[in-house]
Amino acid sequence: MEKEPVEVKIVTKCPPHGRCKMYSSVVWLIISTFRNVKISIIPSDFRGKDDPDGPCVIVNGEDIEPSNTIYVSGEDFINKLNAAGAIPYDGVSPDASVFDDIIEKCLE
């Protein structure tokens, strides 16, 4: 039996720069790693009344908080998605360093 989809909302400012660009860039990695994830990218102007202002990533209603920096790390993404019940595709092992590579490139 398949688990319920994990809802990921990325609230971004437009045009995206810095963290907004980083969060939007991680989308394809999340989609190619986890099979039961539903992603929405929402411009700040259209966020829900209960959503925080962008930039942020919300997983099943909870903001991903950085564990040790001002930026969310690859490990933060993976831990939050795993805790929410995200299921990797068969043969795919979520790799924090791949997430971190994207994050670093966006912040250069």
C-alpha positions as MATLAB code, in Angstrom:
seq = 'MEKEPVEVKIVTKCPPHGRCKMYSSVVWLIISTFRNVKISIIPSDFRGKDDPDGPCVIVNGEDIEPSNTIYVSGEDFINKLNAAGAIPYDGVSPDASVFDDIIEKCLE';
ca = [
       0.000    0.000    0.000;
       1.408    3.373   -1.065;
       1.737    6.079    1.556;
      -0.062    9.387    1.220;
       1.857   11.957   -0.790;
       4.228   14.221    1.082;
       3.277   17.823    0.316;
       6.157   20.195   -0.285;
       5.418   23.886   -0.767;
       8.151   26.269   -1.794;
       7.210   29.875   -1.122;
       9.422   32.127   -3.217;
       9.827   35.789   -3.907;
       9.715   36.863   -7.536;
      12.050   37.078   -9.267;
      13.909   34.420   -7.297;
      17.410   35.147   -5.996;
      19.544   33.664   -3.199;
      17.531   31.245   -1.074;
      14.485   31.472   -3.375;
      16.629   30.375   -6.326;
      18.215   27.652   -4.197;
      14.882   26.196   -3.048;
      13.480   26.270   -6.577;
      16.619   24.557   -7.903;
      16.279   21.661   -5.450;
      12.827   20.779   -6.827;
      14.118   18.499   -9.583;
      16.391   16.679   -7.186;
      13.477   16.037   -4.812;
      11.283   14.826   -7.688;
      14.003   12.506   -9.015;
      14.767   11.088   -5.551;
      11.378   10.611   -3.854;
       8.400    8.985   -5.539;
       5.525   10.136   -3.309;
       6.235   13.858   -3.141;
       3.846   16.509   -4.442;
       5.533   19.889   -4.961;
       4.049   23.354   -5.368;
       6.058   26.485   -6.050;
       4.132   29.500   -4.826;
       5.071   33.156   -5.330;
       4.939   35.021   -1.993;
       2.076   37.184   -3.256;
      -0.111   34.081   -3.612;
       0.857   32.156   -0.470;
      -1.831   30.862    1.859;
      -2.799   32.988    4.848;
      -1.136   30.474    7.181;
       2.045   30.138    5.115;
       5.139   32.062    6.192;
       6.540   34.719    3.900;
       9.132   33.423    1.443;
      11.657   32.163    1.001;
      10.818   28.927    2.744;
      10.157   25.240    2.201;
       7.153   23.709    3.951;
       6.825   19.920    4.248;
       3.388   18.672    5.298;
       2.661   22.025    6.909;
       5.983   22.398    8.743;
       8.770   24.771    7.756;
      12.196   23.194    7.175;
      14.485   24.881    9.687;
      18.257   25.038    9.149;
      20.033   22.776   11.646;
      23.282   24.710   11.916;
      23.351   27.622    9.471;
      21.085   30.250    8.010;
      20.626   28.020    4.956;
      18.848   24.704    4.865;
      21.352   21.926    4.149;
      20.967   18.778    2.098;
      20.758   16.815    5.320;
      17.953   19.101    6.556;
      15.968   18.444    3.354;
      16.462   14.684    3.486;
      15.738   14.380    7.220;
      12.507   16.395    6.940;
      11.320   14.463    3.866;
      12.134   11.097    5.478;
      10.351   12.091    8.700;
       7.298   13.090    6.646;
       7.197    9.671    4.970;
       8.850   10.402    1.643;
       9.843    7.191   -0.125;
      12.939    7.093   -2.353;
      12.645    5.406   -5.726;
      13.943    1.836   -5.810;
      17.723    1.880   -6.124;
      17.974    5.585   -5.216;
      19.661    6.594   -1.999;
      19.089   10.218   -0.983;
      22.495   11.894   -0.902;
      22.914   15.069    1.176;
      26.073   15.996   -0.741;
      24.126   16.210   -4.019;
      21.633   18.570   -2.377;
      24.530   20.557   -0.876;
      26.196   20.889   -4.299;
      23.043   22.517   -5.719;
      22.721   24.748   -2.670;
      26.348   25.919   -2.901;
      26.069   26.658   -6.643;
      22.976   28.780   -6.066;
      24.619   30.761   -3.302;
      27.820   31.582   -5.214;
];
